[in-house]
């Protein structure tokens, strides 16, 4: 809740604290006001799609209509996934480094779009298979690059734990540091993303364990797997999930 004007929580018994109840009511009032504002614009209702619901959500968080986005920022965390050796992606891990470099130099789609909206960009190498960026050209002024891998790629979680406790804690600390930088520098709207070949397989494994989904439900085409590839991906997920029974969120990571 670093950027929320109000944060909401429930007491242990499920009852809402009076002050929080008022805050939730105020938030809903702001959201309804924003919905009416959008409904009064010269356009078909709902024609802006997801942008409209995001506008309403942001207004509720900020407690003002219309919402504003002072000094927006995009932070992208990059890392490699050892599970890629199981051929669960249409692309090799080497593509991750190319993606990092393209984004670092401000030539990726996200950096171009961010530039159009005066948003600065941070790219964090949180765990790619390489950290050899020192001899490359400096990024443009609107992109910051943090070369801070907690390890050089995760291990293949079909065979072993992706990370040990120390690396996992260090990865979480990178996220905290990015949020702290944004708060200290007056960022009013923070968009967070990640990149890395094999990322959807790791995400699917977390979905399966924490949300009770089956590998078949969680596995998708990712960067472009065909039907056979998706089936193989689901099979690998099933085998990996059978390797361990951990359920604590930190242990799952």
Backbone bond lengths (Angstrom), bond angles and torsions (degrees), N, CA, C in turn:
res aa  C-N    CA-C-N  psi(-1)  N-CA   C-N-CA  omega(-1)  CA-C   N-CA-C  phi
1 X - - - 1.455 - - 1.510 112.99 -
2 X 1.332 118.51 29.78 1.456 121.30 -176.73 1.521 111.73 -59.25
3 X 1.338 117.44 -37.25 1.455 120.51 -172.48 1.519 112.73 -105.60
4 X 1.329 117.26 4.73 1.450 119.31 179.27 1.527 110.15 -82.84
5 X 1.315 115.50 139.49 1.454 119.57 175.27 1.525 109.53 -71.12
6 X 1.320 116.75 -36.21 1.449 122.94 175.54 1.516 107.30 -128.90
7 X 1.329 117.38 143.89 1.463 120.19 173.18 1.514 107.48 -121.82
8 X 1.312 116.27 145.06 1.448 121.18 -172.48 1.519 110.26 -119.07
9 X 1.339 116.42 142.94 1.460 121.24 178.30 1.512 108.60 -150.04
10 X 1.313 116.90 159.81 1.449 122.26 179.62 1.514 109.83 -110.94
11 X 1.321 116.02 144.60 1.452 120.41 174.89 1.522 108.88 -72.65
12 X 1.342 115.25 165.21 1.455 120.34 -175.67 1.512 114.61 -54.76
13 X 1.321 118.24 -35.37 1.453 120.61 -177.14 1.516 113.88 -81.92
14 X 1.319 118.02 1.97 1.454 120.30 178.75 1.516 113.00 90.32
15 X 1.362 117.07 -0.73 1.463 120.29 179.41 1.523 109.47 -88.81
16 X 1.295 116.39 145.43 1.460 121.13 -179.21 1.517 109.00 -91.19
17 X 1.322 116.39 132.59 1.458 120.26 177.17 1.526 109.51 -62.01
18 X 1.355 117.47 145.37 1.479 119.88 -177.16 1.522 113.31 -53.12
19 X 1.348 117.74 -47.41 1.455 120.10 -178.84 1.515 112.10 -63.24
20 X 1.323 115.57 -36.89 1.455 120.12 179.45 1.519 110.24 -70.45
21 X 1.333 116.04 -38.97 1.463 119.74 178.19 1.524 110.21 -59.49
22 X 1.342 115.75 -41.15 1.469 119.56 178.08 1.523 109.93 -64.39
23 X 1.350 116.00 -41.65 1.460 119.61 179.56 1.514 112.25 -61.91
24 X 1.346 116.49 -40.04 1.457 120.47 179.19 1.515 110.72 -66.69
25 X 1.350 115.80 -38.00 1.465 120.06 178.30 1.521 110.49 -65.10
26 X 1.341 115.95 -43.79 1.460 120.28 178.71 1.522 111.18 -62.58
27 X 1.326 115.03 -40.03 1.469 118.82 178.88 1.523 110.34 -62.16
28 X 1.316 117.33 -44.78 1.462 119.99 -179.47 1.522 110.95 -63.78
29 X 1.324 117.51 -38.18 1.454 120.81 178.08 1.533 110.69 -61.88
30 X 1.333 115.95 -41.59 1.462 120.13 178.64 1.525 110.81 -64.76
31 X 1.339 116.20 -41.35 1.457 120.51 178.81 1.525 111.10 -63.12
32 X 1.332 117.15 -41.71 1.458 120.36 179.45 1.526 110.80 -65.98
33 X 1.333 116.82 -38.58 1.459 120.88 177.54 1.526 110.16 -62.41
34 X 1.348 116.11 -40.44 1.464 120.59 -179.92 1.525 110.60 -68.13
35 X 1.315 117.06 -38.59 1.465 120.63 177.26 1.524 110.40 -61.87
36 X 1.327 116.83 -40.56 1.467 120.16 177.83 1.527 110.50 -66.00
37 X 1.336 116.77 -39.35 1.458 120.52 178.35 1.526 110.50 -61.07
38 X 1.328 116.76 -45.82 1.465 120.95 179.43 1.520 111.05 -64.84
39 X 1.337 115.97 -36.90 1.459 120.30 179.57 1.508 112.93 -68.01
40 X 1.339 116.90 -21.09 1.456 120.46 -179.04 1.513 114.31 -91.36
41 X 1.334 116.94 -1.37 1.462 120.14 179.46 1.532 110.91 -77.30
42 X 1.314 115.73 156.82 1.469 120.93 -177.53 1.526 110.14 -80.06
43 X 1.319 115.57 76.05 1.461 122.62 -179.55 1.516 108.35 -161.60
44 X 1.327 117.73 159.35 1.467 119.74 174.69 1.525 110.11 -62.98
45 X 1.324 118.95 142.45 1.469 121.74 179.73 1.534 111.39 -56.25
46 X 1.333 115.26 129.35 1.452 120.11 176.76 1.512 115.67 74.62
47 X 1.319 117.59 8.28 1.465 120.49 -173.20 1.536 113.24 -70.16
48 X 1.335 116.94 -17.05 1.461 119.66 177.22 1.525 112.46 -88.91
49 X 1.310 115.68 2.22 1.454 120.88 173.21 1.519 114.24 59.47
50 X 1.328 115.59 -132.76 1.464 122.34 -175.75 1.524 111.96 -60.64
51 X 1.319 118.05 -26.11 1.460 120.25 179.08 1.528 111.07 -60.14
52 X 1.321 116.56 -34.52 1.463 119.44 -178.40 1.520 111.13 -69.27
53 X 1.337 117.60 -44.70 1.464 119.65 -179.91 1.525 110.93 -67.72
54 X 1.325 117.00 -33.35 1.466 120.00 176.01 1.526 110.92 -67.24
55 X 1.314 115.85 -38.93 1.461 120.73 177.52 1.528 110.55 -61.05
56 X 1.325 116.23 -44.59 1.471 121.54 179.13 1.524 109.98 -64.03
57 X 1.319 116.93 -44.82 1.466 121.09 -179.56 1.527 111.15 -62.17
58 X 1.330 116.84 -45.35 1.458 120.83 -179.16 1.527 111.05 -64.70
59 X 1.324 116.77 -39.59 1.465 120.14 177.62 1.521 110.81 -60.64
60 X 1.347 116.14 -42.58 1.456 120.01 178.70 1.510 112.44 -63.58
61 X 1.335 116.85 -41.50 1.461 120.84 179.14 1.528 110.96 -64.30
62 X 1.342 116.23 -43.16 1.458 120.53 -177.35 1.520 113.21 -80.90
63 X 1.326 116.04 -19.79 1.454 119.33 -179.01 1.515 113.64 73.84
64 X 1.342 116.99 28.17 1.455 119.79 178.71 1.525 110.60 -149.42
65 X 1.327 113.98 148.96 1.465 121.43 178.92 1.528 108.26 -129.12
66 X 1.335 117.39 126.62 1.467 127.17 -3.44 1.519 111.36 -75.33
67 X 1.326 117.16 159.13 1.459 119.47 178.27 1.526 110.91 -72.69
68 X 1.308 115.95 160.49 1.465 120.47 177.80 1.530 108.58 -126.61
69 X 1.311 116.35 162.03 1.459 120.57 179.46 1.521 109.59 -132.77
70 X 1.342 117.31 71.25 1.457 119.59 -179.75 1.527 110.91 -69.61
71 X 1.288 116.56 131.73 1.464 124.50 178.94 1.539 112.32 45.45
72 X 1.317 117.45 71.19 1.462 120.35 178.21 1.524 111.34 -73.17
73 X 1.333 115.91 153.02 1.464 121.38 179.40 1.513 110.40 -142.86
74 X 1.318 116.27 144.41 1.464 123.50 173.56 1.519 107.93 -114.76
75 X 1.337 116.60 127.92 1.459 121.08 176.02 1.529 108.33 -118.79
76 X 1.326 116.28 124.62 1.462 121.66 179.92 1.524 109.11 -118.20
77 X 1.329 115.60 122.57 1.459 121.69 178.13 1.534 108.47 -98.08
78 X 1.323 116.01 130.34 1.460 120.53 -176.39 1.530 110.46 -114.83
79 X 1.329 115.29 142.85 1.454 119.36 177.41 1.517 111.21 -163.90
80 X 1.317 115.97 158.79 1.459 121.95 176.55 1.516 110.24 -105.04
81 X 1.335 114.64 152.38 1.461 122.21 -175.18 1.525 109.96 -119.89
82 X 1.330 114.80 121.38 1.459 119.80 -177.53 1.512 114.52 -61.38
83 X 1.323 116.67 -21.01 1.464 121.65 -178.73 1.535 111.53 -65.02
84 X 1.333 118.07 -13.57 1.468 120.28 -178.60 1.524 112.52 -63.35
85 X 1.319 118.38 -20.68 1.476 119.82 178.28 1.526 111.22 -65.58
86 X 1.327 116.87 -15.52 1.470 121.23 178.89 1.528 111.78 -86.85
87 X 1.332 116.46 10.05 1.470 122.18 176.67 1.536 112.35 59.10
88 X 1.319 114.71 47.82 1.470 120.66 179.38 1.529 111.77 -96.80
89 X 1.334 116.92 3.94 1.459 121.08 -179.60 1.518 109.98 -130.41
90 X 1.313 114.71 154.60 1.467 119.62 177.13 1.524 111.67 -77.64
91 X 1.343 116.81 -9.98 1.459 121.08 -177.57 1.524 111.23 -127.45
92 X 1.324 118.22 151.90 1.469 121.95 178.13 1.532 111.71 -78.26
93 X 1.311 116.43 163.67 1.464 121.33 -179.26 1.521 112.89 -61.28
94 X 1.332 117.15 -25.39 1.464 120.03 -178.94 1.526 111.80 -57.77
95 X 1.314 117.02 -24.33 1.467 120.66 -179.23 1.525 110.98 -65.72
96 X 1.332 117.18 -29.38 1.464 120.00 179.96 1.529 110.68 -57.26
97 X 1.326 117.23 -46.87 1.464 120.82 -179.72 1.515 111.50 -62.03
98 X 1.322 116.57 -38.89 1.464 120.53 177.62 1.526 110.50 -64.27
99 X 1.335 116.58 -39.97 1.463 121.10 178.58 1.522 110.88 -65.20
100 X 1.324 116.63 -42.05 1.467 120.21 178.47 1.520 110.48 -61.12
101 X 1.333 116.09 -46.38 1.466 120.03 -177.63 1.525 111.43 -64.85
102 X 1.328 117.11 -40.56 1.468 120.44 178.33 1.525 110.73 -62.67
103 X 1.322 116.12 -42.25 1.461 120.06 179.29 1.526 110.95 -71.94
104 X 1.314 116.68 -39.83 1.467 121.39 179.79 1.521 111.50 -59.58
105 X 1.313 116.43 -34.84 1.459 121.19 -179.47 1.528 112.74 -90.16
106 X 1.331 116.78 7.64 1.456 120.24 174.95 1.507 115.49 74.88
107 X 1.344 116.99 22.21 1.461 120.93 -176.35 1.524 113.54 -108.37
108 X 1.325 118.10 1.42 1.463 121.52 179.45 1.527 110.31 -83.05
109 X 1.332 116.03 162.08 1.472 119.94 -179.31 1.524 111.56 -57.09
110 X 1.327 117.32 -42.54 1.468 119.69 -177.02 1.524 111.17 -65.72
111 X 1.343 118.37 -36.57 1.456 119.45 179.79 1.521 111.68 -72.65
112 X 1.314 116.44 -35.08 1.475 120.03 177.37 1.528 109.97 -66.23
113 X 1.325 116.88 -45.64 1.467 120.46 179.19 1.524 110.92 -64.63
114 X 1.331 116.57 -40.98 1.461 119.93 178.79 1.524 110.66 -61.13
115 X 1.322 115.78 -40.91 1.464 120.43 -179.42 1.530 111.16 -62.63
116 X 1.321 116.72 -36.52 1.463 120.74 179.56 1.526 111.93 -65.10
117 X 1.333 116.23 -22.80 1.461 120.21 -177.94 1.524 112.03 -114.13
118 X 1.338 115.72 20.72 1.471 122.34 175.78 1.522 112.22 56.96
119 X 1.328 116.42 33.41 1.463 121.17 176.60 1.526 108.87 -99.58
120 X 1.330 116.18 133.59 1.453 117.30 175.14 1.528 109.39 -83.44
121 X 1.316 115.98 163.93 1.466 121.73 -174.26 1.522 109.75 -129.33
122 X 1.324 115.18 136.79 1.455 121.67 170.72 1.528 108.51 -117.41
123 X 1.311 116.37 130.48 1.461 121.98 174.86 1.528 107.06 -113.45
124 X 1.314 116.23 123.09 1.463 121.29 -177.12 1.524 109.35 -114.99
125 X 1.322 116.59 114.66 1.465 120.00 172.51 1.521 106.78 -77.87
126 X 1.327 115.75 94.54 1.460 120.88 -175.85 1.522 112.26 -87.45
127 X 1.343 117.09 -17.28 1.459 117.83 -178.41 1.509 114.35 174.38
128 X 1.313 117.73 44.95 1.461 120.17 174.80 1.523 109.35 -73.80
129 X 1.331 116.50 167.95 1.458 120.75 -179.42 1.532 112.30 -70.40
130 X 1.316 117.44 -7.31 1.462 121.24 178.74 1.520 109.38 -143.53
131 X 1.323 115.37 152.67 1.465 120.62 172.71 1.529 109.99 -124.00
132 X 1.316 116.52 21.55 1.459 122.48 -176.14 1.522 111.55 -84.34
133 X 1.326 114.94 75.06 1.462 119.90 177.19 1.521 111.35 -118.80
134 X 1.322 116.91 -0.48 1.462 120.99 -172.30 1.521 113.02 -64.38
135 X 1.346 117.39 -31.82 1.456 120.38 -175.85 1.526 112.77 -91.06
136 X 1.307 116.71 3.25 1.457 120.55 -178.69 1.525 110.36 -90.11
137 X 1.335 118.57 162.78 1.474 120.81 -179.67 1.525 111.82 -60.21
138 X 1.318 116.09 153.63 1.458 120.69 176.94 1.528 110.02 -68.44
139 X 1.341 117.53 147.40 1.468 120.08 178.48 1.522 111.22 -71.45
140 X 1.340 117.97 164.23 1.469 120.59 176.91 1.527 110.55 -64.83
141 X 1.318 116.23 167.07 1.467 120.85 -173.35 1.523 113.69 -63.21
142 X 1.347 117.64 -26.34 1.460 119.11 -176.75 1.530 112.40 -90.31
143 X 1.329 117.58 9.31 1.468 121.57 177.55 1.521 108.95 -128.82
144 X 1.318 116.25 127.07 1.467 121.42 173.09 1.522 108.39 -105.23
145 X 1.314 116.20 140.91 1.461 120.51 179.62 1.517 109.31 -121.54
146 X 1.332 115.32 126.18 1.464 122.04 177.32 1.521 108.27 -114.01
147 X 1.317 115.94 111.73 1.463 121.97 -176.75 1.527 108.28 -97.29
148 X 1.336 116.31 80.75 1.465 121.87 -170.92 1.534 112.21 -131.77
149 X 1.336 118.59 55.49 1.473 119.17 -178.64 1.529 112.26 -64.36
150 X 1.316 116.42 131.80 1.471 120.10 177.92 1.530 110.42 -76.28
151 X 1.319 116.62 -23.72 1.461 124.04 168.92 1.523 106.62 -163.08
152 X 1.321 116.99 162.88 1.463 120.08 -177.29 1.523 109.84 -85.91
153 X 1.330 115.30 80.84 1.463 121.86 -177.20 1.520 111.32 81.59
154 X 1.326 115.51 152.61 1.468 118.75 175.27 1.525 109.49 -82.68
155 X 1.307 114.82 166.04 1.462 119.64 175.40 1.527 109.19 -79.83
156 X 1.308 116.79 165.40 1.457 122.99 177.95 1.526 108.83 -72.38
157 X 1.345 116.94 106.26 1.465 118.45 -173.46 1.528 113.85 -73.54
158 X 1.318 117.32 0.42 1.461 119.62 169.13 1.527 109.67 -73.46
159 X 1.339 116.28 -28.38 1.460 121.86 -175.27 1.528 113.65 -107.88
160 X 1.332 116.73 -29.20 1.463 120.54 -174.76 1.523 109.40 -157.01
161 X 1.320 116.67 170.95 1.457 120.24 177.20 1.529 110.00 -62.84
162 X 1.317 116.27 138.13 1.469 121.01 -178.44 1.521 111.49 -60.89
163 X 1.329 116.32 -40.70 1.463 121.98 -179.95 1.521 109.20 -140.73
164 X 1.332 116.05 158.08 1.457 119.03 169.53 1.529 108.04 -89.97
165 X 1.310 116.34 175.57 1.461 121.19 -175.93 1.526 111.57 -59.33
166 X 1.335 116.97 -41.71 1.464 121.15 -177.37 1.517 111.32 -62.50
167 X 1.322 117.06 -44.95 1.472 120.73 -179.34 1.525 111.27 -67.03
168 X 1.328 116.14 -39.37 1.462 119.86 179.98 1.527 110.65 -64.35
169 X 1.312 116.35 -44.20 1.467 119.96 178.11 1.528 110.61 -63.36
170 X 1.335 116.46 -37.78 1.464 119.85 179.24 1.525 111.09 -66.76
171 X 1.339 117.12 -37.22 1.460 120.63 178.33 1.526 111.24 -65.30
172 X 1.326 116.16 -42.61 1.465 120.22 177.41 1.528 109.97 -63.28
173 X 1.324 116.67 -37.19 1.464 120.98 179.28 1.526 111.48 -63.66
174 X 1.346 117.57 -33.07 1.466 120.23 175.99 1.524 110.63 -61.41
175 X 1.329 116.18 -40.48 1.462 120.07 177.77 1.512 111.95 -65.69
176 X 1.321 116.44 -43.14 1.463 120.22 177.92 1.531 110.52 -61.16
177 X 1.319 115.98 -41.60 1.470 119.68 -179.02 1.525 110.88 -63.65
178 X 1.330 117.03 -40.12 1.465 120.69 178.78 1.524 110.77 -64.34
179 X 1.326 116.53 -41.51 1.470 120.19 178.63 1.524 110.57 -65.81
180 X 1.324 116.23 -39.43 1.467 120.14 179.84 1.527 110.77 -66.02
181 X 1.339 116.60 -41.73 1.474 119.59 177.24 1.523 110.61 -58.88
182 X 1.332 114.99 -45.59 1.460 119.50 -178.24 1.526 111.20 -61.38
183 X 1.312 116.45 -43.86 1.465 120.20 -179.99 1.527 110.65 -64.27
184 X 1.325 116.14 -46.49 1.462 120.23 -177.60 1.530 112.18 -65.08
185 X 1.336 116.89 -27.32 1.463 121.10 -176.94 1.527 112.89 -97.97
186 X 1.322 116.76 10.67 1.454 120.33 173.05 1.512 115.51 76.88
187 X 1.322 117.67 23.01 1.466 120.45 177.71 1.529 109.06 -68.04
188 X 1.327 115.80 131.57 1.456 120.21 -177.27 1.515 113.91 -101.79
189 X 1.331 117.22 -17.34 1.461 121.13 179.70 1.521 107.95 -145.98
190 X 1.321 115.74 122.16 1.457 120.84 -175.17 1.522 110.45 -119.01
191 X 1.329 115.76 122.66 1.464 121.81 175.15 1.526 108.00 -106.86
192 X 1.331 116.71 131.68 1.465 121.20 -175.04 1.523 109.59 -119.03
193 X 1.319 115.91 134.39 1.457 120.44 177.73 1.513 111.09 -141.44
194 X 1.316 116.13 177.34 1.459 120.84 177.38 1.520 109.26 -148.38
195 X 1.325 115.79 160.25 1.459 119.90 177.14 1.521 108.95 -147.07
196 X 1.320 114.91 156.25 1.457 120.68 177.73 1.515 110.42 152.13
197 X 1.324 116.74 128.55 1.460 120.22 178.93 1.531 109.15 -59.71
198 X 1.326 115.57 132.03 1.465 121.20 -177.67 1.512 113.93 94.93
199 X 1.347 117.05 -1.24 1.465 119.96 -174.98 1.524 113.49 -63.50
200 X 1.334 117.90 -35.92 1.470 117.91 -177.12 1.528 111.63 -72.66
201 X 1.333 117.49 -23.57 1.467 119.22 176.39 1.520 109.82 -72.15
202 X 1.330 116.72 -42.87 1.464 120.19 176.19 1.532 110.43 -62.47
203 X 1.329 116.44 -43.85 1.467 120.39 179.13 1.527 111.04 -62.71
204 X 1.333 116.31 -40.36 1.466 120.01 179.97 1.525 111.45 -63.84
205 X 1.332 116.81 -38.33 1.459 120.60 178.18 1.526 110.59 -63.04
206 X 1.328 116.61 -40.47 1.469 120.40 177.93 1.528 110.30 -66.03
207 X 1.325 116.97 -42.80 1.469 121.01 176.96 1.522 110.39 -57.01
208 X 1.314 116.08 -46.60 1.469 119.97 -177.84 1.528 111.06 -60.20
209 X 1.320 116.46 -46.84 1.456 119.51 -174.59 1.523 112.90 -74.73
210 X 1.330 117.92 -40.33 1.467 120.10 -175.48 1.526 113.51 -89.13
211 X 1.332 117.71 -28.20 1.465 120.70 -176.98 1.521 113.28 -108.10
212 X 1.334 116.75 -2.83 1.462 119.71 177.65 1.510 114.22 75.13
213 X 1.329 117.99 19.39 1.462 120.43 178.04 1.528 109.82 -78.47
214 X 1.313 115.33 155.50 1.458 120.07 174.57 1.522 108.99 -85.33
215 X 1.336 118.58 156.83 1.468 120.26 176.75 1.531 112.20 -55.91
216 X 1.325 116.69 -36.57 1.467 120.60 179.74 1.525 111.34 -65.92
217 X 1.336 116.91 -34.80 1.465 120.58 177.85 1.530 111.36 -73.48
218 X 1.320 116.40 -37.02 1.460 120.67 -172.56 1.525 113.43 -84.14
219 X 1.328 117.14 -32.28 1.466 120.25 -174.90 1.523 111.37 -74.24
220 X 1.320 115.40 134.06 1.464 121.20 176.87 1.514 110.10 -132.85
221 X 1.321 117.51 -176.19 1.463 120.85 -176.16 1.522 114.73 -73.46
222 X 1.355 117.27 -14.30 1.459 118.60 -179.30 1.514 111.68 57.85
223 X 1.334 116.75 -120.63 1.459 120.80 -178.13 1.520 113.38 -85.35
224 X 1.327 117.70 9.66 1.457 118.50 174.83 1.518 115.97 130.81
225 X 1.337 118.59 32.15 1.462 120.84 176.02 1.526 110.38 -68.53
226 X 1.337 116.35 145.59 1.458 119.58 172.71 1.529 109.71 -83.23
227 X 1.315 117.43 -176.50 1.458 121.51 -175.60 1.523 111.86 -58.74
228 X 1.321 116.72 -42.71 1.460 120.78 178.90 1.530 110.83 -63.94
229 X 1.337 115.72 -39.57 1.457 120.27 178.70 1.514 112.66 -64.70
230 X 1.320 116.55 -39.77 1.470 120.67 178.70 1.530 110.00 -66.46
231 X 1.325 116.90 -39.66 1.468 120.29 177.93 1.528 110.75 -63.02
232 X 1.328 116.83 -41.14 1.463 121.02 177.26 1.527 110.51 -63.85
233 X 1.320 115.85 -41.80 1.464 121.21 178.64 1.529 110.58 -59.88
234 X 1.322 116.92 -44.21 1.464 121.16 178.81 1.527 110.84 -64.03
235 X 1.332 116.99 -38.89 1.466 120.69 179.18 1.522 111.10 -64.32
236 X 1.350 116.73 -41.76 1.462 121.15 177.69 1.526 110.18 -63.47
237 X 1.325 116.18 -41.87 1.463 120.29 177.42 1.522 111.06 -59.45
238 X 1.316 116.43 -45.08 1.463 120.37 -179.84 1.520 112.07 -60.25
239 X 1.315 117.08 -42.41 1.462 121.40 179.10 1.530 111.07 -66.90
240 X 1.338 115.72 -40.78 1.466 119.45 -179.45 1.522 111.21 -66.89
241 X 1.323 117.04 -40.84 1.462 120.44 -179.87 1.526 111.54 -66.71
242 X 1.328 116.71 -28.58 1.463 120.89 179.08 1.525 111.89 -74.64
243 X 1.334 116.48 -15.73 1.465 120.38 -177.59 1.519 112.33 -71.61
244 X 1.324 116.65 -28.59 1.458 120.53 -177.78 1.522 110.20 -144.29
245 X 1.322 116.37 152.71 1.470 120.90 -178.90 1.530 112.00 -111.88
246 X 1.339 118.29 14.87 1.461 120.58 -177.09 1.522 110.57 -60.20
247 X 1.333 116.00 144.75 1.455 121.31 -179.52 1.529 113.12 -131.30
248 X 1.317 117.42 -17.16 1.461 119.60 176.94 1.525 108.42 -62.68
249 X 1.334 118.09 132.90 1.474 120.41 -175.26 1.532 113.82 -53.19
250 X 1.332 117.45 -42.22 1.458 119.44 -179.82 1.528 110.34 -66.45
251 X 1.307 116.90 -42.69 1.465 120.53 179.11 1.534 111.41 -64.56
252 X 1.334 116.33 -35.50 1.462 120.17 177.84 1.525 109.76 -63.35
253 X 1.323 117.93 -42.41 1.455 120.43 176.84 1.517 110.83 -60.43
